[in-house]
Amino acid sequence: MTLTEIKEEIPRLTLEEKFELAEALDLGFDAWDLQMRQDCKPGGKLDQLCKKADAEYARGETAATALS
């Protein structure tokens, strides 16, 4: 199997399989980091929160702008 083929298969792995792969490769990923990466992708658990934050920022409603 080539590296390209391996890369193509990784998105098809379950979250648990990705954890196992990270452990096997000893890349220093922990479960929390991997879950955050998944949750931050479009359609992930944090997607709506990110969209809301982006909209607030665009309207100038962020804490940084509110304090200035």
Secondary structure, DSSP 8 states (H G I E B T S, - for coil): --HHHHHHHGGGS-HHHHHHHHHHHT----HHHHHHHHHHSTTSTTHHHHHHHHHHHHTT-SHHHHH-
